[in-house]
Amino acid sequence: MDAVDAEDAVDADTADAEERELVALEQEAAALDARAPRRGWLPGPRQLLLLQAPVLVLLAVVLLLWGSSAREAATAAPTPPKIGMTDAHLDPPAGPAGPVYAYISIRNNGGTADRLVGASSPWAGRITLVQGSSPAALPWITVPAAGSVTLSAGAQKIELTDLKRVPKLGDTIQLDLNFASSGTVHVFAPVGPASSLTVLDVMNAMKHMDRLPPQ
């Protein structure tokens, strides 16, 4: 055998060896793939889905909680009335027989309307809700949700009659306003401008709650 034939024989043997090695590697890889499920592994796409599953479950839980909160907010009951009052005051009476009119701004900070259905005072035997100059009594005055109503001369107001004592300028009058939902709310109102009321006036009036103060 000459040198060329010998070189060709070596190349052929090398190619055969490489081919046998490649076949052996492929067989080993196939065997590993076959054993993978038994070792707890899954083929690529299924393994990827398994790894993503916790993320998908967490996302589903977040969406469920968000949807539940949104439904609860949409169906939540409105908040009850929250009544507050400012600028309460009375006009000085025109004569000893009265009547005397009380004015006040009523604010409702709640989510439900309320109604002023009546009032009382140790100063008067009778108190009526009236409209302007009409002698007819109003059954109630509505205070809208998240709104206000102002009782003023020429509009809705509170009329005190059967006076037990004629109030004079500077007196502080206790008014107990009765609301359908909020119950009784006490307020102290000066005879004269609303701005004339002082903390000391209120403190002195509270010493004689539900009765006339001494003269």
Secondary structure, DSSP 8 states (H G I E B T S, - for coil): --HHHHHHHHHHHHHHHHHHHHHHHHHHHHHHHHHTGGGT---HHHHHHHHHHHHHHHHHHHHHHHHHHHHHHHH-------EEEEEEEE---SSTT--EEEEEEEEE-SSS-EEEEEEEBTTEEEEEEEETT--SB-S-EEE-TTEEEEE-TTSEEEEEEEESS---TT-EEEEEEEETTTEEEEEEEEBS-GGG--HHHHHHHHTTTTS----
